[in-house]
C-alpha cells in the first residue's frame, strides 16, 4: 500500500499542466516555423486541449483542500478523469466543426503534450526493487 503526500501530488499535477502549456507553445512555434501560421495555431489548439483537460482534472482533484478522506480523494480522481475526457472530446468536436485547422499539427501537438502527462506519471511512481525482507 502506498501513501500519497497530497501537497506533493498537487504540485506534481499543476506542474504537469505547466509543462503541457510550455510544450504547447513550443510545438506551436515549431509548427509555425515549419508549416506556417495555420499549422502554428492548430498546434496551439491541440496542445491547449490537452492542457485544458489536465487543468480541469487537477483543479477538481486538488482544488478543494477539505477532501482529505481517502474515499473522497479517490472519488475526486474519478470525477476529474471523467471531466477531463468529456472536456477534451467536446473541445475536439467544436474545433473540428468550427475551426479550419491543420489536423496533423493539431493532433501532433496534442500527442506531444499528452506525453508530458505520462512522463511525469512514470517519473513520480515509486521504484520497484523486488521483494523486501521483513525484519
C-alpha positions as YAML, in Angstrom:
chain: A
units: angstrom
residues:
- id: 1
  name: UNK
  ca: [0.00, 0.00, 0.00]
- id: 2
  name: UNK
  ca: [1.26, 3.45, -0.87]
- id: 3
  name: UNK
  ca: [0.56, 6.67, 0.96]
- id: 4
  name: UNK
  ca: [0.07, 9.78, -1.15]
- id: 5
  name: UNK
  ca: [1.52, 13.06, 0.00]
- id: 6
  name: UNK
  ca: [-1.29, 15.37, -1.16]
- id: 7
  name: UNK
  ca: [0.70, 18.63, -1.22]
- id: 8
  name: UNK
  ca: [3.39, 16.94, -3.31]
- id: 9
  name: UNK
  ca: [0.77, 15.36, -5.59]
- id: 10
  name: UNK
  ca: [-0.88, 18.77, -6.00]
- id: 11
  name: UNK
  ca: [2.45, 20.34, -7.02]
- id: 12
  name: UNK
  ca: [3.04, 17.49, -9.45]
- id: 13
  name: UNK
  ca: [-0.42, 17.83, -11.01]
- id: 14
  name: UNK
  ca: [-0.16, 21.56, -11.56]
- id: 15
  name: UNK
  ca: [3.47, 21.11, -12.67]
- id: 16
  name: UNK
  ca: [2.21, 18.77, -15.39]
- id: 17
  name: UNK
  ca: [-0.26, 21.46, -16.50]
- id: 18
  name: UNK
  ca: [2.57, 24.00, -16.69]
- id: 19
  name: UNK
  ca: [4.77, 21.53, -18.60]
- id: 20
  name: UNK
  ca: [1.95, 20.87, -21.03]
- id: 21
  name: UNK
  ca: [1.43, 24.58, -21.58]
- id: 22
  name: UNK
  ca: [5.14, 25.03, -22.32]
- id: 23
  name: UNK
  ca: [5.15, 22.08, -24.74]
- id: 24
  name: UNK
  ca: [2.03, 23.51, -26.42]
- id: 25
  name: UNK
  ca: [3.70, 26.85, -27.05]
- id: 26
  name: UNK
  ca: [6.91, 25.18, -28.21]
- id: 27
  name: UNK
  ca: [5.02, 22.89, -30.59]
- id: 28
  name: UNK
  ca: [3.06, 25.85, -31.93]
- id: 29
  name: UNK
  ca: [6.21, 27.85, -32.59]
- id: 30
  name: UNK
  ca: [7.84, 24.87, -34.32]
- id: 31
  name: UNK
  ca: [4.74, 24.21, -36.43]
- id: 32
  name: UNK
  ca: [4.51, 27.88, -37.34]
- id: 33
  name: UNK
  ca: [8.16, 27.94, -38.42]
- id: 34
  name: UNK
  ca: [7.88, 24.69, -40.38]
- id: 35
  name: UNK
  ca: [4.43, 24.90, -41.94]
- id: 36
  name: UNK
  ca: [3.04, 28.39, -41.47]
- id: 37
  name: UNK
  ca: [0.53, 30.29, -39.41]
- id: 38
  name: UNK
  ca: [-2.39, 27.85, -39.75]
- id: 39
  name: UNK
  ca: [-0.25, 24.94, -38.54]
- id: 40
  name: UNK
  ca: [1.03, 27.04, -35.65]
- id: 41
  name: UNK
  ca: [-2.45, 27.95, -34.47]
- id: 42
  name: UNK
  ca: [-3.60, 24.37, -34.98]
- id: 43
  name: UNK
  ca: [-0.74, 23.06, -32.83]
- id: 44
  name: UNK
  ca: [-1.55, 25.61, -30.14]
- id: 45
  name: UNK
  ca: [-5.19, 24.50, -30.18]
- id: 46
  name: UNK
  ca: [-4.26, 20.80, -29.98]
- id: 47
  name: UNK
  ca: [-1.85, 21.36, -27.13]
- id: 48
  name: UNK
  ca: [-4.34, 23.66, -25.47]
- id: 49
  name: UNK
  ca: [-6.98, 20.94, -25.48]
- id: 50
  name: UNK
  ca: [-4.69, 18.53, -23.63]
- id: 51
  name: UNK
  ca: [-3.62, 21.27, -21.23]
- id: 52
  name: UNK
  ca: [-7.23, 22.32, -20.55]
- id: 53
  name: UNK
  ca: [-8.19, 18.73, -19.77]
- id: 54
  name: UNK
  ca: [-5.32, 18.33, -17.32]
- id: 55
  name: UNK
  ca: [-6.06, 21.68, -15.71]
- id: 56
  name: UNK
  ca: [-9.71, 20.70, -15.22]
- id: 57
  name: UNK
  ca: [-8.70, 17.42, -13.63]
- id: 58
  name: UNK
  ca: [-6.05, 18.95, -11.37]
- id: 59
  name: UNK
  ca: [-8.47, 21.68, -10.29]
- id: 60
  name: UNK
  ca: [-11.23, 19.20, -9.46]
- id: 61
  name: UNK
  ca: [-8.95, 16.79, -7.62]
- id: 62
  name: UNK
  ca: [-6.74, 19.22, -5.74]
- id: 63
  name: UNK
  ca: [-8.82, 22.39, -5.71]
- id: 64
  name: UNK
  ca: [-10.73, 21.54, -2.54]
- id: 65
  name: UNK
  ca: [-8.44, 21.22, 0.45]
- id: 66
  name: UNK
  ca: [-11.25, 19.71, 2.57]
- id: 67
  name: UNK
  ca: [-11.22, 16.40, 0.66]
- id: 68
  name: UNK
  ca: [-8.63, 14.63, 2.79]
- id: 69
  name: UNK
  ca: [-10.51, 11.37, 3.38]
- id: 70
  name: UNK
  ca: [-9.11, 8.68, 1.06]
- id: 71
  name: UNK
  ca: [-12.57, 7.82, -0.31]
- id: 72
  name: UNK
  ca: [-13.23, 11.45, -1.17]
- id: 73
  name: UNK
  ca: [-9.83, 11.87, -2.83]
- id: 74
  name: UNK
  ca: [-10.39, 8.73, -4.90]
- id: 75
  name: UNK
  ca: [-13.87, 9.92, -5.84]
- id: 76
  name: UNK
  ca: [-12.43, 13.27, -6.93]
- id: 77
  name: UNK
  ca: [-9.85, 11.46, -9.09]
- id: 78
  name: UNK
  ca: [-12.63, 9.54, -10.85]
- id: 79
  name: UNK
  ca: [-14.68, 12.69, -11.30]
- id: 80
  name: UNK
  ca: [-11.63, 14.63, -12.51]
- id: 81
  name: UNK
  ca: [-10.71, 11.98, -15.07]
- id: 82
  name: UNK
  ca: [-14.29, 11.81, -16.37]
- id: 83
  name: UNK
  ca: [-14.50, 15.59, -16.70]
- id: 84
  name: UNK
  ca: [-11.10, 15.65, -18.42]
- id: 85
  name: UNK
  ca: [-12.16, 13.09, -21.04]
- id: 86
  name: UNK
  ca: [-15.54, 14.72, -21.70]
- id: 87
  name: UNK
  ca: [-14.00, 18.19, -21.89]
- id: 88
  name: UNK
  ca: [-11.37, 17.07, -24.40]
- id: 89
  name: UNK
  ca: [-14.00, 15.29, -26.53]
- id: 90
  name: UNK
  ca: [-16.22, 18.37, -26.57]
- id: 91
  name: UNK
  ca: [-13.31, 20.68, -27.38]
- id: 92
  name: UNK
  ca: [-12.12, 18.46, -30.23]
- id: 93
  name: UNK
  ca: [-15.66, 18.24, -31.63]
- id: 94
  name: UNK
  ca: [-16.15, 22.01, -31.50]
- id: 95
  name: UNK
  ca: [-12.74, 22.73, -33.01]
- id: 96
  name: UNK
  ca: [-13.09, 20.20, -35.82]
- id: 97
  name: UNK
  ca: [-16.53, 21.56, -36.75]
- id: 98
  name: UNK
  ca: [-15.93, 25.29, -36.29]
- id: 99
  name: UNK
  ca: [-12.22, 25.98, -36.87]
- id: 100
  name: UNK
  ca: [-10.27, 25.38, -40.09]
- id: 101
  name: UNK
  ca: [-7.29, 23.61, -38.52]
- id: 102
  name: UNK
  ca: [-4.35, 21.67, -39.88]
- id: 103
  name: UNK
  ca: [-5.25, 18.28, -38.36]
- id: 104
  name: UNK
  ca: [-1.72, 16.86, -38.38]
- id: 105
  name: UNK
  ca: [-0.30, 19.82, -36.46]
- id: 106
  name: UNK
  ca: [-3.20, 19.81, -34.03]
- id: 107
  name: UNK
  ca: [-3.04, 16.10, -33.22]
- id: 108
  name: UNK
  ca: [0.77, 16.06, -33.13]
- id: 109
  name: UNK
  ca: [0.81, 18.85, -30.54]
- id: 110
  name: UNK
  ca: [-1.95, 17.11, -28.59]
- id: 111
  name: UNK
  ca: [0.12, 13.91, -28.54]
- id: 112
  name: UNK
  ca: [3.27, 15.79, -27.50]
- id: 113
  name: UNK
  ca: [1.51, 17.49, -24.60]
- id: 114
  name: UNK
  ca: [-0.19, 14.25, -23.61]
- id: 115
  name: UNK
  ca: [3.27, 12.65, -23.37]
- id: 116
  name: UNK
  ca: [4.18, 15.20, -20.69]
- id: 117
  name: UNK
  ca: [1.41, 13.71, -18.53]
- id: 118
  name: UNK
  ca: [2.69, 10.13, -18.94]
- id: 119
  name: UNK
  ca: [6.35, 11.00, -18.47]
- id: 120
  name: UNK
  ca: [5.54, 12.86, -15.25]
- id: 121
  name: UNK
  ca: [3.44, 9.93, -14.06]
- id: 122
  name: UNK
  ca: [6.22, 7.43, -14.74]
- id: 123
  name: UNK
  ca: [8.81, 9.62, -13.03]
- id: 124
  name: UNK
  ca: [6.58, 10.05, -9.97]
- id: 125
  name: UNK
  ca: [5.97, 6.33, -9.49]
- id: 126
  name: UNK
  ca: [7.96, 4.67, -6.73]
- id: 127
  name: UNK
  ca: [10.79, 2.44, -7.81]
- id: 128
  name: UNK
  ca: [10.06, -1.27, -7.61]
- id: 129
  name: UNK
  ca: [13.21, -3.04, -6.48]
- id: 130
  name: UNK
  ca: [11.96, -6.54, -5.78]
- id: 131
  name: UNK
  ca: [10.64, -8.11, -2.59]
- id: 132
  name: UNK
  ca: [11.64, -6.60, 0.70]
- id: 133
  name: UNK
  ca: [12.87, -8.71, 3.52]
- id: 134
  name: UNK
  ca: [10.95, -8.32, 6.74]
- id: 135
  name: UNK
  ca: [12.80, -7.67, 9.97]
...
